Amino acid sequence: MIMEEKELMYNYKLFIPTAGIGSRVSGQSNNLNKGLIAIDNKPVLSHILEKFHPNVEVVIALGYGGDYVKQYLEIVYPERHFTFVEIKKYKGKGTGLGLTVNSCKEHLQCPFVFVSNDTIFEEQLYFDEIQYNWLGYSTTKAGSDYRSLEVDGDGNVIKLNDKTEDSEDFSYIGICGIKDYKDFWKYMKQKKSLTMGESYGILRLLESHKFNSFKFTWYDTGNKKSLLNAKNKLKSDHQPNILEKDNEAIWFANNKTIKFSTDTKFIQDRVKRTKSLGGYVPEVIDSSSNFYTYNFIEGEVFSKRVTGKKFEYLLSWLDKFWKPITLTDIENDKFITTCRDFYEHKTIDRINLYYDKFYNTDVDEIVNDNKLPPLLDVLDKLDWDWISEGWPTTFHGDLHFENILINKTNDGLPFSLLDWRQNFGGRYDCGDIYYDLAKLYHGLIISHDFINQNFYHYSRELNTVYYDFHRKNTNIECEKILEAYVESVHLDWTKVKVITALIFLNIAGLHHYPYCHLLYYLGRTMLHEELK
């Protein structure tokens, strides 16, 4: 965003390098830049930015996953002034933080605050100007993981030390204020800076310049152990339980809900479908190739407030949402074909994805002491014509309790439906009500909050598999209510259960180990039981 010069009221800039590949958190970032790793459902970059006044200009070095970082920042913070610097060489020999820092030199010809993109802190930094050089530290012992610093009784930095074995000194946390920027850049010209990063310029400045120190409440996200610690300590009670996926994410920042996907058509279709869903889903306020946003809605997910009575009320409300759609004979034939593709062909593709991704095979197995035949044999016996006889209605497409929000305000609808499906077999206007009912049922069986707390078990030895998981008593009560509702509107409860089994098989390959195997064997067991 271009800002008027008069709006830039600060004598410094904020500099966040985000070019690195994040090798120390490999496998934890869902193929995203580590600055977009979510802590408490908010990317690390947002945790950093929201500690500074919106009028502070921000210089961002882009490299690995840079396009996603740029899209995210522009769509979530349109009011901020960003300068993006593309680092073309960000991996391999000759790369590193030093190269990234030096590549941004021309945009940092003023005092600046440097913050590593894996550093989270609690303190607000709303000062107007940098009056002296300073280093940020934590009372966490540096050990062998971090540089350490020594300070005198007045808080002045005496020395910044290299990483050493089991240092007892305070940790330098990758945040500093550079007032004497001209000298800093003079020292950064030297070749040694390429391997040491901003620390080299600081070390040289310390030889002749005074540095103060600031103590921070710090959370490191730069390695797997510290990242897990930060996620545990910064988890809020009010946040919804969102299961991580490889290519999708939902975040909350700057009073917005942000949906991300690596699939650009997925995002386009999601935005397009809001037109047919009216006020039942939030209004999208902005979108880009891989993101869309809507204003954050005050409320609580239904899973945290579910009771039998509330579930009955929800079903009566959904009864109005599920508006039947009349189709001509030709349109109905096409709809049946769409259902067939959606249920049968997509299921086969997703099962093969699971087999390829998690190196499983389709054979006879003993699952929870019951012998199950190969899955494809069971699917061959399934009456796909019966499954494909859908009932066209307005649909949501991912209708479980974590996607149903109880609105906090009483004006408007009592619920908001979140994270709606982008289409139904290519159709935007209607889908099969059985799929929405099966999604509700799937959420009554598997509770996201229990999965996030690892309240489940999976093990195997040769061809013998055991799995188990916790269920909520209220969900078991709601299952009976759902069955009664389905029968009251003259639909087929057995079909709902079979489609639910197919859903578990479909999503197995989309989730993490070992949860993926729980989903697969649960779906396989349910399908076998219903078709016996």
C-alpha positions as CSV (number, residue, x, y, z in Angstrom):
1,M,0.0,0.0,0.0
2,I,1.3,3.5,-0.9
3,M,1.1,5.9,2.1
4,E,1.4,9.6,2.3
5,E,4.8,10.8,3.5
6,K,3.1,12.7,6.4
7,E,1.7,9.4,7.6
8,L,5.1,7.9,8.2
9,M,5.5,9.5,11.6
10,Y,8.3,7.3,12.8
11,N,12.1,7.7,12.3
12,Y,12.6,4.0,12.0
13,K,11.5,1.0,10.0
14,L,10.7,-2.6,10.9
15,F,12.7,-5.2,9.1
16,I,11.6,-8.9,9.0
17,P,13.6,-11.4,6.9
18,T,11.5,-14.3,5.7
19,A,13.6,-15.7,2.9
20,G,15.0,-18.9,4.6
21,I,13.7,-22.4,3.9
22,G,13.1,-23.1,7.6
23,S,15.1,-26.4,7.6
24,R,15.0,-26.7,11.4
25,V,11.2,-26.9,11.4
26,S,11.0,-29.1,8.4
27,G,7.7,-31.1,8.4
28,Q,6.0,-28.6,10.7
29,S,5.2,-25.8,8.3
30,N,2.9,-27.5,5.8
31,N,5.2,-26.4,2.9
32,L,4.8,-22.8,4.0
33,N,7.4,-20.2,4.9
34,K,8.0,-20.5,8.6
35,G,6.7,-17.0,9.2
36,L,3.3,-18.4,8.3
37,I,3.4,-21.2,10.8
38,A,0.3,-20.8,13.0
39,I,0.6,-20.2,16.8
40,D,-2.8,-20.1,18.4
41,N,-4.4,-20.0,14.9
42,K,-2.4,-16.9,13.9
43,P,0.8,-16.8,11.8
44,V,4.1,-15.9,13.5
45,L,4.4,-12.8,11.2
46,S,1.1,-11.5,12.6
47,H,2.3,-12.0,16.1
48,I,5.3,-9.8,15.3
49,L,3.5,-7.1,13.2
50,E,0.8,-6.5,15.8
51,K,3.4,-5.5,18.3
52,F,4.2,-2.4,16.2
53,H,2.1,0.6,15.4
54,P,0.4,0.3,12.0
55,N,2.1,3.4,10.7
56,V,5.6,1.9,11.0
57,E,6.9,1.0,7.5
58,V,7.8,-2.7,7.2
59,V,10.6,-4.1,5.0
60,I,10.0,-7.8,4.3
61,A,12.6,-10.0,2.6
62,L,10.9,-12.7,0.5
63,G,12.4,-16.0,-0.6
64,Y,11.0,-19.5,0.2
65,G,7.2,-19.4,-0.1
66,G,7.5,-15.6,-0.7
67,D,4.4,-15.3,-2.9
68,Y,2.2,-16.7,-0.1
69,V,3.8,-14.4,2.4
70,K,3.3,-11.3,0.2
71,Q,-0.4,-12.3,-0.6
72,Y,-1.0,-12.9,3.1
73,L,0.4,-9.6,4.3
74,E,-1.3,-7.5,1.6
75,I,-4.7,-9.0,2.1
76,V,-4.7,-9.1,5.9
77,Y,-3.0,-5.7,6.5
78,P,-4.0,-3.4,3.6
79,E,-3.6,-0.4,5.9
80,R,0.2,-1.1,6.4
81,H,3.0,0.1,4.3
82,F,5.2,-2.8,3.1
83,T,8.3,-2.9,1.0
84,F,9.0,-6.3,-0.3
85,V,12.5,-7.3,-1.4
86,E,12.8,-10.5,-3.4
87,I,15.8,-12.7,-2.5
88,K,16.3,-14.8,-5.6
89,K,19.0,-17.0,-4.1
90,Y,17.7,-18.3,-0.8
91,K,18.9,-21.9,-0.6
92,G,22.2,-23.7,-1.4
93,K,25.8,-22.6,-1.2
94,G,26.5,-19.0,-0.5
95,T,23.0,-18.2,0.9
96,G,22.0,-17.3,4.4
97,L,20.7,-14.5,6.6
98,G,23.7,-12.3,5.9
99,L,22.9,-12.3,2.2
100,T,19.3,-11.5,2.9
101,V,20.1,-8.7,5.3
102,N,22.6,-7.1,2.8
103,S,20.0,-7.4,0.0
104,C,17.7,-5.1,1.9
105,K,20.3,-2.4,2.6
106,E,19.0,0.3,0.2
107,H,15.5,0.2,1.9
108,L,17.0,0.5,5.4
109,Q,19.0,3.7,5.2
110,C,17.5,4.8,8.5
111,P,17.3,3.5,12.1
112,F,15.5,0.1,12.1
113,V,14.2,-2.7,14.3
114,F,15.3,-6.1,13.2
115,V,13.1,-9.1,14.1
116,S,13.7,-12.7,13.1
117,N,10.6,-14.3,11.6
118,D,10.7,-17.1,14.2
119,T,10.6,-14.8,17.3
120,I,7.4,-14.1,19.2
121,F,7.3,-11.8,22.2
122,E,4.5,-10.3,24.4
123,E,5.7,-6.7,24.8
124,Q,4.2,-3.9,22.6
125,L,6.8,-1.7,20.9
126,Y,4.8,1.4,20.2
127,F,7.8,3.9,20.5
128,D,8.0,6.8,18.1
129,E,11.8,6.6,17.4
130,I,14.9,4.7,18.0
131,Q,17.1,6.8,20.4
132,Y,19.9,4.3,20.9
133,N,21.1,0.9,19.8
134,W,19.6,-2.0,21.8
135,L,19.5,-5.8,21.9
136,G,16.5,-7.9,23.0
137,Y,17.1,-10.8,25.4
138,S,15.3,-13.4,27.4
139,T,16.3,-14.7,30.8
140,T,16.0,-18.2,29.3
141,K,19.5,-19.6,29.5
142,A,21.2,-19.6,26.1
143,G,22.5,-23.2,26.4
144,S,24.1,-24.3,23.1
145,D,21.1,-23.2,20.9
146,Y,21.3,-19.4,21.0
147,R,23.8,-16.6,21.2
148,S,24.1,-15.1,24.6
149,L,24.7,-11.6,25.9
150,E,26.2,-10.1,29.0
151,V,24.9,-6.9,30.5
152,D,26.2,-4.7,33.3
153,G,24.2,-3.3,36.2
154,D,22.8,-0.5,34.1
155,G,21.5,-2.8,31.4
156,N,24.2,-1.9,28.9
157,V,25.4,-4.8,26.7
158,I,29.0,-5.8,27.5
159,K,29.3,-8.6,25.0
160,L,27.4,-10.7,22.5
161,N,28.7,-14.3,22.6
162,D,28.8,-17.1,20.0
163,K,26.8,-20.2,20.7
164,T,28.7,-22.3,23.2
165,E,28.1,-25.5,25.1
166,D,25.6,-24.9,28.0
167,S,25.9,-21.2,28.3
168,E,24.4,-19.8,31.6
169,D,24.0,-16.3,30.1
170,F,20.8,-14.7,28.8
171,S,19.7,-15.5,25.3
172,Y,19.8,-13.0,22.5
173,I,16.4,-13.6,20.8
174,G,16.9,-12.2,17.3
175,I,15.4,-8.7,17.9
176,C,17.4,-5.5,18.0
177,G,17.2,-1.8,17.4
178,I,19.9,-0.2,15.2
179,K,20.2,3.6,15.5
180,D,23.7,3.9,14.1
181,Y,22.7,2.3,10.8
182,K,25.5,3.9,8.7
183,D,28.2,2.2,10.7
184,F,26.1,-1.1,10.8
185,W,26.0,-1.2,7.0
186,K,29.7,-0.3,6.7
187,Y,30.5,-3.4,8.7
188,M,28.0,-5.6,6.9
189,K,30.0,-5.0,3.7
190,Q,32.6,-7.5,5.0
191,K,32.5,-11.0,3.7
192,K,32.2,-12.6,7.2
193,S,28.7,-11.0,7.5
194,L,27.3,-13.4,4.9
195,T,27.7,-16.4,7.3
196,M,26.9,-14.6,10.6
197,G,23.9,-12.4,9.6
198,E,23.0,-9.3,11.5
199,S,25.1,-10.6,14.5
200,Y,28.3,-9.6,12.7
201,G,27.2,-6.0,12.3
202,I,26.1,-5.9,15.9
203,L,29.4,-7.4,17.1
204,R,31.4,-4.7,15.2
205,L,29.2,-1.9,16.5
206,L,29.7,-3.1,20.0
207,E,33.4,-2.3,19.7
208,S,32.7,1.4,19.5
209,H,29.0,2.0,20.2
210,K,26.8,1.7,23.2
211,F,24.0,-0.8,23.2
212,N,21.2,-0.9,25.8
213,S,19.2,-4.1,26.4
214,F,15.5,-4.9,26.6
215,K,14.1,-8.0,28.4
216,F,11.3,-9.7,26.5
217,T,8.8,-12.4,27.3
218,W,10.0,-14.6,24.4
219,Y,8.8,-17.7,22.5
220,D,11.1,-19.2,19.9
221,T,9.5,-21.0,16.9
222,G,12.7,-21.7,15.1
223,N,13.1,-25.4,15.9
224,K,10.7,-28.3,16.4
225,K,11.0,-28.5,20.1
226,S,10.6,-24.8,20.8
227,L,7.8,-24.5,18.2
228,L,5.8,-27.2,20.0
229,N,6.5,-25.4,23.3
230,A,5.2,-22.1,21.9
231,K,2.1,-23.7,20.5
232,N,1.3,-25.2,23.9
233,K,2.0,-22.1,26.0
234,L,0.2,-19.6,23.7
235,K,-3.0,-21.7,23.1
236,S,-6.1,-19.7,23.9
237,D,-9.2,-21.3,25.4
238,H,-11.5,-19.4,23.0
239,Q,-9.8,-20.6,19.8
240,P,-11.6,-23.2,17.7
241,N,-10.0,-26.6,17.1
242,I,-8.7,-26.6,13.5
243,L,-7.0,-29.8,12.3
244,E,-4.0,-28.9,10.2
245,K,-3.9,-30.0,6.5
246,D,-0.9,-30.0,4.1
247,N,-2.3,-27.5,1.6
248,E,-4.9,-25.5,3.5
249,A,-5.1,-23.3,6.5
250,I,-7.5,-21.1,8.5
251,W,-6.0,-18.2,10.4
252,F,-7.3,-15.3,12.6
253,A,-5.5,-12.0,12.5
254,N,-6.3,-8.2,12.4
255,N,-10.0,-8.9,13.2
256,K,-10.3,-11.1,10.1
257,T,-10.7,-14.7,9.3
258,I,-8.3,-15.8,6.6
259,K,-8.6,-18.9,4.5
260,F,-5.5,-20.2,2.6
261,S,-5.2,-22.9,-0.1
262,T,-2.4,-23.8,-2.5
263,D,-5.3,-24.5,-5.0
264,T,-6.2,-21.3,-6.7
265,K,-9.4,-22.7,-8.2
266,F,-10.5,-23.8,-4.7
267,I,-10.3,-20.2,-3.5
268,Q,-12.1,-18.8,-6.6
269,D,-14.9,-21.4,-6.2
270,R,-15.3,-20.7,-2.5
271,V,-15.7,-17.0,-3.1
272,K,-18.1,-17.7,-6.0
273,R,-20.3,-19.9,-3.8
274,T,-21.0,-17.2,-1.3
275,K,-23.5,-15.7,-3.7
276,S,-25.8,-18.7,-3.6
277,L,-25.4,-19.1,0.2
278,G,-26.6,-15.6,1.1
279,G,-26.4,-14.6,4.7
280,Y,-25.9,-18.1,6.0
281,V,-22.1,-17.7,5.4
282,P,-19.9,-14.7,6.2
283,E,-19.4,-12.1,3.4
284,V,-16.0,-12.3,1.8
285,I,-14.4,-8.8,1.9
286,D,-11.3,-9.5,-0.1
287,S,-9.6,-12.3,-2.0
288,S,-6.4,-13.1,-3.9
289,S,-5.1,-16.1,-5.8
290,N,-4.6,-18.2,-2.7
291,F,-6.5,-16.3,0.1
292,Y,-9.8,-14.9,1.0
293,T,-10.9,-13.0,4.1
294,Y,-14.0,-12.0,5.9
295,N,-14.5,-10.0,9.1
296,F,-14.0,-11.9,12.3
297,I,-17.4,-13.0,13.7
298,E,-17.9,-12.9,17.5
299,G,-19.2,-16.2,18.6
300,E,-18.4,-19.7,19.7
301,V,-18.2,-22.9,17.7
302,F,-21.1,-25.2,18.2
303,S,-18.9,-28.1,19.5
304,K,-18.2,-26.1,22.7
305,R,-21.9,-25.6,23.5
306,V,-23.6,-28.6,22.1
307,T,-26.5,-30.2,24.0
308,G,-29.4,-32.4,22.8
309,K,-31.8,-29.4,22.9
310,K,-29.4,-27.1,21.1
311,F,-28.8,-29.7,18.4
312,E,-32.6,-30.1,17.9
313,Y,-32.8,-26.3,17.5
314,L,-29.9,-26.4,15.0
315,L,-31.6,-29.1,12.9
316,S,-34.8,-27.0,12.8
317,W,-32.8,-24.0,11.6
318,L,-30.9,-26.1,9.0
319,D,-34.3,-27.4,7.8
320,K,-34.9,-23.9,6.4
321,F,-31.3,-23.7,5.0
322,W,-31.7,-27.0,3.1
323,K,-34.1,-25.6,0.5
324,P,-35.1,-28.2,-2.1
325,I,-34.1,-27.4,-5.6
326,T,-36.4,-28.6,-8.4
327,L,-34.6,-30.1,-11.4
328,T,-35.9,-31.0,-14.8
329,D,-35.5,-34.7,-15.9
330,I,-32.4,-33.9,-17.8
331,E,-30.9,-31.8,-15.0
332,N,-31.8,-34.6,-12.5
333,D,-30.0,-37.2,-14.7
334,K,-26.9,-34.9,-14.7
335,F,-27.2,-34.5,-10.9
336,I,-27.3,-38.3,-10.4
337,T,-24.1,-38.5,-12.6
338,T,-22.5,-35.8,-10.5
339,C,-23.4,-37.7,-7.3
340,R,-21.9,-40.9,-8.8
341,D,-18.6,-39.1,-9.7
342,F,-18.5,-37.4,-6.3
343,Y,-19.1,-40.5,-4.2
344,E,-17.6,-43.4,-6.2
345,H,-14.8,-42.0,-8.4
346,K,-13.6,-39.4,-6.0
347,T,-13.5,-42.0,-3.2
348,I,-11.4,-44.4,-5.3
349,D,-9.0,-41.5,-6.1
350,R,-8.7,-40.4,-2.5
351,I,-8.1,-44.0,-1.2
352,N,-5.3,-44.4,-3.7
353,L,-3.9,-41.1,-2.5
354,Y,-3.9,-42.4,1.1
355,Y,-2.2,-45.7,-0.1
356,D,0.5,-43.8,-1.9
357,K,1.1,-41.2,0.7
358,F,1.2,-43.5,3.7
359,Y,2.5,-46.7,2.1
360,N,-0.5,-48.8,3.0
361,T,-1.9,-51.6,0.9
362,D,-5.4,-53.1,0.4
363,V,-5.4,-56.6,1.9
364,D,-7.3,-58.8,4.3
365,E,-6.7,-57.5,7.8
366,I,-7.8,-58.0,11.4
367,V,-9.2,-54.7,12.6
368,N,-10.2,-54.5,16.3
369,D,-10.5,-58.4,16.3
370,N,-12.7,-58.5,13.2
371,K,-11.5,-59.8,9.9
372,L,-12.1,-57.3,7.1
373,P,-11.9,-58.2,3.4
374,P,-9.9,-56.0,1.0
375,L,-11.6,-52.6,0.8
376,L,-11.9,-52.6,-3.0
377,D,-13.8,-55.8,-2.8
378,V,-16.3,-54.1,-0.4
379,L,-16.6,-51.1,-2.7
380,D,-17.2,-53.3,-5.7
381,K,-20.3,-54.7,-3.9
382,L,-21.6,-51.3,-2.9
383,D,-24.8,-50.3,-4.8
384,W,-23.6,-47.1,-6.3
385,D,-26.9,-46.4,-8.0
386,W,-28.6,-46.3,-4.6
387,I,-25.9,-44.0,-3.2
388,S,-26.1,-41.7,-6.2
389,E,-29.9,-41.1,-5.8
390,G,-29.3,-37.8,-4.1
391,W,-31.7,-35.1,-2.9
392,P,-30.7,-31.8,-4.5
393,T,-30.8,-28.9,-2.0
394,T,-28.9,-25.8,-1.0
395,F,-25.9,-27.3,0.7
396,H,-22.9,-26.4,2.9
397,G,-20.6,-29.3,2.1
398,D,-18.5,-29.5,5.3
399,L,-21.1,-29.3,7.9
400,H,-19.6,-30.4,11.2
401,F,-19.8,-28.6,14.6
402,E,-16.4,-26.8,14.2
403,N,-17.8,-25.1,11.1
404,I,-21.1,-23.9,12.8
405,L,-20.7,-20.7,14.8
406,I,-23.2,-19.6,17.4
407,N,-23.3,-15.8,16.8
408,K,-22.7,-13.7,19.9
409,T,-25.0,-10.9,18.8
410,N,-28.7,-11.5,18.5
411,D,-29.3,-9.3,15.4
412,G,-29.4,-11.5,12.3
413,L,-29.2,-15.3,12.1
414,P,-28.4,-17.3,15.3
415,F,-25.7,-19.3,13.4
416,S,-23.0,-18.7,10.8
417,L,-21.9,-21.5,8.6
418,L,-18.1,-21.5,8.1
419,D,-15.6,-23.1,5.8
420,W,-18.2,-24.1,3.2
421,R,-17.4,-26.5,0.4
422,Q,-16.3,-24.9,-2.8
423,N,-18.6,-27.0,-5.1
424,F,-20.4,-30.3,-5.3
425,G,-18.9,-32.2,-8.2
426,G,-18.5,-29.0,-10.1
427,R,-21.9,-27.6,-9.2
428,Y,-22.2,-24.3,-7.3
429,D,-26.0,-24.0,-7.0
430,C,-26.9,-27.3,-5.3
431,G,-25.6,-30.4,-3.7
432,D,-26.8,-33.6,-2.1
433,I,-28.4,-33.2,1.3
434,Y,-27.2,-36.6,2.2
435,Y,-23.6,-35.3,2.1
436,D,-24.4,-32.5,4.6
437,L,-26.2,-35.0,6.9
438,A,-23.2,-37.4,6.6
439,K,-20.8,-34.6,7.5
440,L,-22.9,-33.8,10.6
441,Y,-22.8,-37.5,11.5
442,H,-19.0,-37.7,10.9
443,G,-18.5,-34.7,13.3
444,L,-20.6,-36.5,15.9
445,I,-18.4,-39.5,15.7
446,I,-15.0,-37.7,15.6
447,S,-14.5,-34.6,17.8
448,H,-11.7,-32.3,16.6
449,D,-10.8,-31.2,20.1
450,F,-10.3,-34.8,21.3
451,I,-8.1,-35.4,18.2
452,N,-6.0,-32.3,19.0
453,Q,-5.5,-33.6,22.5
454,N,-4.4,-37.0,21.1
455,F,-7.4,-38.8,22.8
456,Y,-7.2,-41.7,20.3
457,H,-5.0,-44.8,19.7
458,Y,-3.8,-46.6,16.6
459,S,-1.4,-49.5,16.4
460,R,-0.6,-52.4,14.0
461,E,1.5,-55.5,14.0
462,L,1.7,-57.3,10.7
463,N,-1.9,-57.6,9.5
464,T,-3.5,-56.8,12.8
465,V,-4.8,-53.3,13.6
466,Y,-6.2,-51.8,16.7
467,Y,-7.8,-48.3,17.0
468,D,-9.8,-46.5,19.5
469,F,-11.0,-42.9,20.2
470,H,-12.9,-40.9,22.8
471,R,-16.5,-39.8,22.1
472,K,-18.6,-37.3,23.9
473,N,-21.7,-38.5,25.6
474,T,-23.6,-35.4,24.2
475,N,-22.5,-36.5,20.7
476,I,-23.9,-40.0,21.2
477,E,-27.2,-38.4,22.3
478,C,-27.2,-36.1,19.3
479,E,-26.6,-39.1,17.0
480,K,-30.0,-40.5,18.1
481,I,-31.6,-37.1,17.5
482,L,-30.0,-36.9,14.0
483,E,-31.3,-40.4,13.2
484,A,-34.8,-39.4,14.3
485,Y,-34.7,-36.3,12.2
486,V,-33.5,-38.1,9.1
487,E,-36.4,-40.6,9.4
488,S,-38.9,-37.8,10.1
489,V,-38.1,-36.2,6.7
490,H,-38.4,-39.6,5.0
491,L,-34.7,-40.0,4.2
492,D,-32.5,-43.1,4.4
493,W,-30.5,-43.3,7.7
494,T,-28.5,-46.3,6.4
495,K,-27.4,-44.2,3.4
496,V,-26.3,-41.4,5.7
497,K,-24.1,-43.9,7.6
498,V,-22.6,-45.4,4.4
499,I,-21.7,-42.0,3.0
500,T,-20.2,-41.1,6.4
501,A,-17.9,-44.1,6.1
502,L,-17.0,-42.9,2.6
503,I,-16.1,-39.5,4.1
504,F,-13.7,-41.0,6.5
505,L,-12.0,-42.9,3.7
506,N,-11.9,-39.8,1.6
507,I,-10.2,-37.6,4.2
508,A,-7.7,-40.1,5.5
509,G,-5.1,-39.1,3.0
510,L,-5.5,-35.4,3.8
511,H,-4.5,-35.7,7.5
512,H,-1.4,-36.3,9.5
513,Y,0.1,-39.6,10.8
514,P,-1.3,-41.5,12.7
515,Y,-4.7,-39.8,12.6
516,C,-4.8,-40.7,8.9
517,H,-4.8,-44.4,9.8
518,L,-7.6,-44.0,12.4
519,L,-9.8,-42.4,9.8
520,Y,-9.0,-45.0,7.2
521,Y,-9.7,-48.0,9.4
522,L,-12.8,-46.3,11.0
523,G,-14.3,-45.7,7.5
524,R,-13.4,-49.2,6.4
525,T,-14.9,-50.8,9.5
526,M,-18.1,-48.7,9.3
527,L,-18.5,-49.6,5.6
528,H,-18.1,-53.3,6.2
529,E,-20.6,-53.2,9.1
530,E,-23.3,-51.4,7.1
531,L,-23.0,-53.6,4.1
532,K,-22.8,-57.0,5.8
